[in-house]
Amino acid sequence: MSDFGFRQRFMPRDDFAAELGVHPRTVKRYQEEPDGLPFAVIGGKIFIPIREGLEWVERRVVRPNPTRIPAE
């Protein structure tokens, strides 16, 4: 029986947390934020869409202001 690529597109929440190196409760908090981490509930279990989940994490990257070069 084929799983239509489900395992290539979705990851259980605990596995996603392990990939990020955080506790599963942290991922749960990310889901609860406004515009939080996307997820799907299938069969009572929570799965993270891998592509969208990683894009969500990338949008959280903080880039500090560049150092100003003094005017001469």
C-alpha positions as CSV (number, residue, x, y, z in Angstrom):
1,M,0.0,0.0,0.0
2,S,1.4,3.4,-1.0
3,D,1.5,6.3,1.5
4,F,1.4,8.8,-1.5
5,G,4.6,10.4,-0.3
6,F,3.2,11.4,3.1
7,R,6.4,10.6,4.9
8,Q,8.4,12.7,2.5
9,R,6.1,15.7,3.1
10,F,5.1,15.4,6.8
11,M,6.9,14.7,10.0
12,P,5.6,13.8,13.5
13,R,5.9,16.8,15.9
14,D,8.4,15.0,18.2
15,D,10.6,14.2,15.2
16,F,10.4,17.8,14.0
17,A,11.4,18.9,17.5
18,A,14.4,16.5,17.5
19,E,15.5,17.9,14.1
20,L,15.4,21.5,15.5
21,G,17.1,20.3,18.7
22,V,14.3,21.6,21.0
23,H,11.7,19.9,23.3
24,P,8.4,18.9,21.7
25,R,6.7,21.4,24.1
26,T,8.6,24.2,22.4
27,V,7.2,23.1,19.1
28,K,3.8,23.1,20.6
29,R,4.3,26.7,21.8
30,Y,5.4,27.6,18.3
31,Q,2.1,26.2,16.9
32,E,0.1,28.4,19.4
33,E,1.8,31.7,18.4
34,P,-0.1,34.1,16.1
35,D,0.9,33.1,12.6
36,G,2.5,30.0,14.3
37,L,4.1,26.9,13.0
38,P,1.8,25.1,10.5
39,F,0.6,21.6,11.4
40,A,-2.0,19.0,10.6
41,V,-3.9,16.7,12.9
42,I,-4.3,13.3,11.3
43,G,-5.7,10.4,13.3
44,G,-5.3,12.3,16.5
45,K,-1.6,12.8,15.9
46,I,0.1,16.1,15.1
47,F,2.3,16.3,11.9
48,I,4.4,19.2,10.7
49,P,4.5,19.8,6.9
50,I,8.3,19.7,6.4
51,R,8.6,22.3,3.7
52,E,6.3,24.9,5.3
53,G,7.7,24.1,8.8
54,L,11.3,24.8,7.7
55,E,10.1,28.0,5.8
56,W,8.4,29.2,9.1
57,V,11.7,28.6,11.0
58,E,13.7,30.5,8.3
59,R,11.4,33.5,8.6
60,R,12.3,33.7,12.3
61,V,16.0,34.3,11.5
62,V,17.0,37.6,13.1
63,R,19.5,39.8,11.2
64,P,21.0,42.6,13.4
65,N,21.4,46.0,11.9
66,P,24.6,46.4,10.0
67,T,27.4,48.4,11.5
68,R,27.4,52.0,10.2
69,I,30.5,53.2,8.4
70,P,31.5,56.6,9.7
71,A,31.2,59.4,7.2
72,E,34.5,61.0,6.2
